Amino acid sequence: MTHFVQSSIALRVALHLLIMELNKNPVEGFSAGLIDDNDLYRWEVLIIGPPDTLYEGGVFKAHLTFPKDYPLRPPKMKFITEIWHPNVDKNGDVCISILHEPGEDKYGYEKPEERWLPIHTVETIMISVISMLADPNGDSPANVDAAKEWREDRNGEFKRKVARCVRKSQETAFE
């Protein structure tokens, strides 16, 4: 058996065990499952908007897509439910440090230890995303318009757009 086939099997086993563990011992704030039972590399997660934030009460659906060389490289995360947030681009792609490729940041903004490390897990990713909802990083926005509103009109237009997304997420959560 080639090394690639062995590592591919090991990765599938690891992802299978990880999802079983998350379902057996759920972590507060999110749940995870496979999008398709035959594809361990694509997960659907439901994130509950954290209490005492503008996102409270929201049920946001997102997809995690694992690369074939996970955990050496990070998964990609994309919100399927519409969400208005400085660190989520308008296509739903999540932009947080731990989901960035490992190593040096060519822009010098992030330290290597803030970026993806193989010790990160789905749980640490989800905790970071929930934390991001509670405390956006307006200095490094993926959605410049949301970041501008968050900085300049947090309790006005930004709050109204987030409230609309929360309502919409509640209506579509279990479709």
Backbone bond lengths (Angstrom), bond angles and torsions (degrees), N, CA, C in turn:
res aa  C-N    CA-C-N  psi(-1)  N-CA   C-N-CA  omega(-1)  CA-C   N-CA-C  phi
1 M - - - 1.454 - - 1.532 109.25 -
2 T 1.289 116.88 136.14 1.460 119.11 -179.58 1.518 110.60 -74.91
3 H 1.325 114.88 160.27 1.468 120.59 179.11 1.538 110.71 -59.56
4 F 1.350 116.16 -40.83 1.468 120.19 -178.62 1.526 111.07 -61.21
5 V 1.321 117.09 -45.04 1.468 120.59 -179.30 1.526 110.11 -64.43
6 Q 1.344 116.71 -42.10 1.460 119.97 178.41 1.522 111.01 -61.99
7 S 1.346 117.37 -45.26 1.457 119.60 -178.53 1.524 110.88 -68.90
8 S 1.327 117.43 -32.72 1.458 121.12 177.32 1.539 110.55 -65.40
9 I 1.309 116.63 -42.75 1.473 120.80 177.78 1.525 109.59 -65.03
10 A 1.333 116.90 -44.26 1.460 121.02 179.45 1.531 111.06 -60.65
11 L 1.321 116.55 -40.37 1.460 120.36 178.84 1.520 110.77 -64.59
12 R 1.325 117.42 -44.56 1.465 120.02 179.30 1.524 110.74 -61.92
13 V 1.315 117.03 -41.50 1.468 120.67 177.51 1.528 109.89 -62.64
14 A 1.336 117.02 -44.89 1.467 121.25 -179.54 1.531 111.20 -61.56
15 L 1.333 117.02 -44.75 1.473 120.06 179.11 1.525 110.91 -65.16
16 H 1.329 116.89 -39.39 1.464 121.09 178.42 1.534 110.15 -62.80
17 L 1.315 117.04 -45.95 1.470 120.72 179.11 1.526 111.02 -64.35
18 L 1.318 116.60 -37.95 1.457 121.09 179.94 1.524 111.48 -63.40
19 I 1.312 116.53 -45.74 1.473 118.53 -178.98 1.523 110.60 -69.40
20 M 1.330 117.76 -35.74 1.474 120.17 176.02 1.522 110.48 -62.48
21 E 1.334 116.98 -42.96 1.464 121.71 -179.89 1.532 110.98 -64.33
22 L 1.330 117.39 -42.74 1.470 120.45 179.06 1.526 111.40 -64.06
23 N 1.319 117.26 -34.53 1.468 119.87 179.42 1.524 111.57 -77.84
24 K 1.331 116.75 -30.18 1.465 120.69 178.37 1.533 110.65 -76.41
25 N 1.317 117.00 -39.48 1.467 123.22 -179.06 1.521 109.13 -126.03
26 P 1.339 117.13 77.59 1.469 120.01 -175.68 1.534 112.10 -60.59
27 V 1.323 114.33 149.19 1.455 121.88 177.21 1.521 107.31 -102.27
28 E 1.315 116.09 135.17 1.459 120.09 -177.82 1.527 110.94 -59.50
29 G 1.331 115.59 133.85 1.456 120.71 174.16 1.510 115.39 105.20
30 F 1.350 117.16 -15.32 1.461 118.33 178.79 1.522 110.50 -158.27
31 S 1.321 114.44 160.74 1.465 121.25 171.00 1.519 107.12 -135.74
32 A 1.340 115.72 157.93 1.464 120.16 -176.15 1.518 110.36 -138.44
33 G 1.313 114.96 148.56 1.459 121.68 175.61 1.516 108.76 -158.29
34 L 1.314 115.40 170.67 1.458 119.65 178.52 1.524 110.05 -80.42
35 I 1.321 117.20 142.14 1.464 121.48 173.94 1.529 108.31 -68.02
36 D 1.323 115.05 -42.91 1.465 123.08 -179.37 1.527 106.51 -134.95
37 D 1.333 117.13 125.37 1.464 121.22 -176.65 1.526 113.38 -56.21
38 N 1.317 117.66 -19.84 1.463 120.89 -178.63 1.527 113.49 -94.80
39 D 1.336 117.10 3.99 1.467 120.33 -177.51 1.529 109.66 -132.05
40 L 1.335 116.01 97.04 1.463 121.24 -179.23 1.526 113.15 -72.01
41 Y 1.335 117.54 -11.29 1.461 121.55 -176.34 1.531 113.30 -87.18
42 R 1.327 117.66 -9.24 1.476 120.41 -178.20 1.526 109.49 -124.19
43 W 1.323 115.10 115.81 1.461 121.79 -177.89 1.522 110.37 -114.54
44 E 1.325 114.22 151.91 1.459 120.34 169.92 1.518 106.73 -111.00
45 V 1.315 116.01 132.78 1.459 120.65 176.83 1.522 108.63 -121.10
46 L 1.312 115.24 144.72 1.466 122.07 172.20 1.516 106.28 -111.00
47 I 1.315 115.41 124.21 1.456 121.43 -179.44 1.520 107.92 -110.78
48 I 1.313 115.26 126.78 1.465 120.98 177.41 1.525 107.11 -88.99
49 G 1.339 115.89 127.25 1.469 119.52 178.37 1.514 110.19 -55.55
50 P 1.338 117.54 129.34 1.462 120.64 -175.17 1.530 112.70 -64.28
51 P 1.347 116.18 144.09 1.471 120.40 178.58 1.523 111.29 -58.96
52 D 1.310 115.11 151.39 1.469 122.36 176.95 1.520 113.40 61.41
53 T 1.343 116.19 28.48 1.460 120.94 172.92 1.522 107.15 -128.10
54 L 1.327 116.91 170.16 1.464 120.61 176.35 1.529 111.40 -64.18
55 Y 1.332 117.70 -20.73 1.472 122.32 -176.71 1.529 112.49 -90.97
56 E 1.334 117.23 -0.79 1.464 121.75 -178.58 1.530 110.44 -53.54
57 G 1.327 115.64 134.75 1.461 120.96 178.90 1.516 113.84 88.74
58 G 1.327 117.01 -11.97 1.458 119.98 178.32 1.524 111.20 -76.28
59 V 1.318 115.22 150.85 1.466 121.80 175.25 1.524 105.49 -127.19
60 F 1.321 115.46 98.19 1.456 121.56 -171.01 1.525 110.97 -102.93
61 K 1.317 114.99 125.35 1.455 121.85 179.57 1.525 108.82 -92.34
62 A 1.332 115.37 135.85 1.468 120.79 178.29 1.526 109.00 -141.90
63 H 1.312 116.10 160.49 1.463 121.91 176.12 1.518 109.11 -114.59
64 L 1.319 115.65 137.48 1.461 123.28 172.08 1.518 106.51 -110.70
65 T 1.316 117.03 126.09 1.463 121.41 178.99 1.523 107.67 -118.47
66 F 1.327 115.00 118.17 1.459 121.33 -176.78 1.527 110.33 -90.43
67 P 1.339 116.95 134.81 1.469 119.46 175.33 1.529 109.54 -74.11
68 K 1.304 116.19 161.19 1.477 120.97 -179.49 1.521 111.49 -64.74
69 D 1.351 117.62 -20.56 1.465 119.19 179.45 1.535 112.68 -106.09
70 Y 1.347 115.69 24.29 1.465 120.22 171.44 1.531 107.39 -62.57
71 P 1.294 122.18 138.92 1.466 129.56 9.63 1.532 115.17 -94.33
72 L 1.324 117.59 13.34 1.466 118.44 178.53 1.524 111.26 -70.11
73 R 1.329 116.21 -28.19 1.470 121.61 177.22 1.520 108.62 -124.40
74 P 1.330 118.16 153.44 1.467 120.96 -175.33 1.522 112.65 -78.83
75 P 1.332 115.83 155.34 1.461 118.28 170.20 1.525 109.42 -73.33
76 K 1.316 115.96 165.36 1.470 122.32 172.97 1.526 105.93 -99.72
77 M 1.315 116.06 143.95 1.460 120.18 178.40 1.519 109.00 -126.52
78 K 1.327 115.12 132.63 1.463 121.21 -178.02 1.527 108.93 -137.46
79 F 1.336 116.21 125.03 1.464 120.12 174.25 1.521 108.48 -72.23
80 I 1.304 115.92 132.43 1.463 122.59 175.49 1.530 108.11 -91.92
81 T 1.326 115.24 -38.26 1.465 121.29 174.60 1.525 107.63 -74.63
82 E 1.307 116.55 136.59 1.462 120.29 177.71 1.529 109.80 -60.45
83 I 1.317 115.68 133.77 1.466 120.53 179.25 1.527 108.28 -144.12
84 W 1.334 116.40 136.83 1.457 122.71 179.77 1.520 106.96 -104.04
85 H 1.324 115.27 108.78 1.461 119.70 -174.45 1.532 109.15 -157.38
86 P 1.337 117.59 141.41 1.463 120.03 -179.46 1.531 114.63 -59.33
87 N 1.328 118.06 -28.07 1.468 120.69 -174.83 1.520 113.62 -104.54
88 V 1.338 115.66 17.40 1.463 121.56 174.79 1.520 106.37 -127.71
89 D 1.336 116.56 119.78 1.461 117.34 -177.63 1.530 110.62 -71.48
90 K 1.301 115.92 171.20 1.469 120.44 -173.10 1.523 112.72 -66.30
91 N 1.341 117.46 -15.33 1.473 121.26 174.71 1.521 111.90 -87.85
92 G 1.345 117.35 -6.07 1.458 120.93 -180.00 1.522 114.27 99.84
93 D 1.338 117.97 -5.09 1.460 120.27 -179.03 1.530 110.48 -69.52
94 V 1.342 115.25 131.59 1.462 121.75 -178.90 1.526 109.13 -85.42
95 C 1.334 115.12 132.77 1.461 120.66 -179.93 1.530 108.62 -120.63
96 I 1.333 115.13 92.73 1.464 120.51 173.98 1.526 107.58 -133.56
97 S 1.305 115.27 154.18 1.466 121.48 -172.38 1.523 113.74 -53.61
98 I 1.333 118.01 -45.59 1.467 117.88 -173.45 1.522 113.07 -69.76
99 L 1.329 117.83 -9.92 1.463 120.13 175.35 1.530 112.01 -98.03
100 H 1.325 116.53 3.82 1.464 120.22 177.08 1.519 109.79 -87.34
101 E 1.328 115.84 146.47 1.463 121.83 -178.88 1.527 110.28 -49.29
102 P 1.333 117.44 145.56 1.466 120.12 -178.49 1.528 111.92 -66.21
103 G 1.323 114.63 159.25 1.459 120.15 175.48 1.516 113.18 106.11
104 E 1.308 114.26 -161.90 1.464 121.43 -177.42 1.529 111.02 -72.61
105 D 1.327 115.94 142.77 1.461 122.41 173.90 1.525 107.51 -87.08
106 K 1.328 116.37 118.67 1.473 119.10 -176.59 1.525 112.38 -62.33
107 Y 1.341 117.78 -19.03 1.464 120.99 178.70 1.527 111.52 -93.22
108 G 1.337 116.23 -8.77 1.454 120.13 178.26 1.512 114.32 74.86
109 Y 1.340 117.69 13.11 1.465 120.79 -177.30 1.530 111.48 -82.19
110 E 1.337 116.42 -40.33 1.461 120.61 -176.12 1.519 111.04 -109.45
111 K 1.317 115.30 144.26 1.462 120.74 173.34 1.527 107.93 -79.51
112 P 1.342 118.15 150.45 1.469 120.35 179.76 1.533 112.99 -53.98
113 E 1.339 117.26 -36.42 1.473 119.59 -178.79 1.529 113.30 -71.92
114 E 1.342 117.61 -12.68 1.468 120.89 176.70 1.528 111.34 -86.32
115 R 1.320 116.23 -17.09 1.457 122.06 -176.80 1.530 109.57 -88.81
116 W 1.321 116.10 -175.55 1.462 121.09 -177.18 1.533 111.64 -57.64
117 L 1.314 114.44 134.17 1.458 122.88 171.59 1.528 106.79 -131.60
118 P 1.321 118.77 144.80 1.469 120.52 -178.64 1.527 114.73 -59.86
119 I 1.334 117.75 -14.81 1.467 119.38 177.67 1.528 112.36 -75.50
120 H 1.341 117.64 -14.79 1.463 119.50 179.11 1.521 110.06 -68.78
121 T 1.321 114.41 149.18 1.458 121.45 -179.51 1.519 108.59 -126.66
122 V 1.316 116.40 175.07 1.463 120.21 174.55 1.531 108.90 -57.99
123 E 1.312 116.09 -39.45 1.460 119.93 179.94 1.532 111.26 -61.78
124 T 1.342 118.56 -45.13 1.466 119.57 -179.40 1.531 110.62 -68.66
125 I 1.329 116.89 -33.41 1.468 119.87 176.00 1.525 109.65 -63.54
126 M 1.337 116.06 -48.39 1.466 119.44 -176.38 1.525 111.52 -65.98
127 I 1.326 117.13 -38.08 1.463 119.97 177.05 1.529 109.40 -62.91
128 S 1.328 117.35 -39.64 1.473 120.92 177.31 1.525 111.46 -64.58
129 V 1.331 117.04 -40.26 1.472 120.59 179.78 1.528 109.89 -67.48
130 I 1.318 117.29 -42.99 1.476 120.57 178.43 1.533 109.31 -62.96
131 S 1.317 116.81 -40.63 1.463 121.41 176.67 1.528 110.76 -63.64
132 M 1.338 116.28 -39.36 1.460 121.73 177.93 1.534 110.36 -61.04
133 L 1.342 116.99 -38.75 1.465 119.81 178.16 1.526 110.27 -63.98
134 A 1.330 115.74 -39.41 1.464 120.25 -178.82 1.531 112.11 -73.35
135 D 1.333 116.27 -30.93 1.467 120.19 -173.08 1.532 110.10 -144.34
136 P 1.334 117.78 82.79 1.473 120.85 -178.58 1.520 112.17 -60.75
137 N 1.331 115.09 153.16 1.461 121.52 173.81 1.529 107.22 -101.59
138 G 1.316 115.24 98.46 1.462 120.61 -178.82 1.518 114.03 -76.76
139 D 1.341 117.11 -10.20 1.471 120.86 -178.20 1.529 112.46 -81.00
140 S 1.326 116.31 -20.84 1.464 119.97 -177.11 1.532 108.85 -134.55
141 P 1.339 116.70 66.00 1.464 119.10 -171.83 1.528 114.06 -79.17
142 A 1.319 114.53 146.10 1.468 121.69 169.54 1.524 108.24 -92.96
143 N 1.336 116.22 -27.30 1.460 122.75 176.82 1.535 106.90 -118.27
144 V 1.319 115.66 96.89 1.468 121.81 -174.89 1.525 111.33 -61.85
145 D 1.343 117.09 -38.51 1.473 120.30 -179.46 1.528 111.19 -64.95
146 A 1.326 116.49 -43.64 1.470 119.96 178.41 1.527 110.22 -64.81
147 A 1.331 117.23 -39.54 1.467 120.66 -179.90 1.526 110.81 -64.31
148 K 1.332 116.00 -41.40 1.468 120.55 179.37 1.532 110.07 -62.71
149 E 1.332 116.46 -46.16 1.475 119.95 178.02 1.527 110.61 -63.81
150 W 1.330 117.05 -41.01 1.464 120.61 -179.14 1.528 110.25 -60.75
151 R 1.344 116.32 -41.06 1.466 120.24 179.89 1.527 112.28 -73.27
152 E 1.344 117.07 -40.76 1.473 120.45 -169.02 1.522 114.94 -99.76
153 D 1.329 117.54 -24.45 1.469 119.52 -173.41 1.537 110.13 -148.29
154 R 1.339 114.87 49.75 1.463 121.39 -174.12 1.529 113.13 -55.21
155 N 1.319 116.72 -39.88 1.470 119.59 -176.88 1.520 113.14 -95.61
156 G 1.324 116.50 7.42 1.457 121.16 179.02 1.517 111.08 -111.97
157 E 1.342 115.15 -107.90 1.462 121.20 -175.28 1.535 112.10 -60.72
158 F 1.331 118.05 -41.92 1.466 120.83 179.84 1.523 109.78 -59.36
159 K 1.320 116.74 -49.18 1.474 121.87 -178.82 1.533 110.83 -61.07
160 R 1.325 117.60 -39.91 1.480 120.98 179.43 1.527 110.94 -64.07
161 K 1.339 116.75 -43.10 1.472 119.93 -179.31 1.527 111.10 -66.55
162 V 1.332 116.73 -40.69 1.467 119.89 178.17 1.530 109.65 -64.77
163 A 1.337 117.44 -43.20 1.472 120.86 -179.99 1.528 110.39 -60.25
164 R 1.333 117.51 -38.37 1.462 120.71 177.88 1.536 110.04 -64.75
165 C 1.324 116.95 -41.72 1.475 120.79 178.25 1.531 111.13 -64.52
166 V 1.335 116.86 -40.12 1.472 120.77 178.87 1.530 109.62 -62.17
167 R 1.349 117.16 -47.34 1.482 120.70 179.18 1.526 110.65 -59.48
168 K 1.319 115.17 -46.52 1.467 120.36 -178.38 1.547 109.77 -63.79
169 S 1.328 116.80 -38.48 1.473 119.94 -179.96 1.534 110.84 -64.65
170 Q 1.308 116.53 -36.31 1.468 120.35 179.08 1.532 111.04 -67.00
171 E 1.336 115.15 -37.69 1.472 119.90 -179.19 1.526 112.34 -71.43
172 T 1.338 117.07 -30.85 1.461 120.11 -173.54 1.530 113.74 -108.96
173 A 1.331 117.89 3.69 1.476 121.67 -171.48 1.520 113.94 -55.76
174 F 1.302 117.27 -38.05 1.466 118.25 -170.78 1.513 112.54 -114.96
175 E 1.342 114.94 26.80 1.472 119.72 176.97 1.502 110.27 -78.08
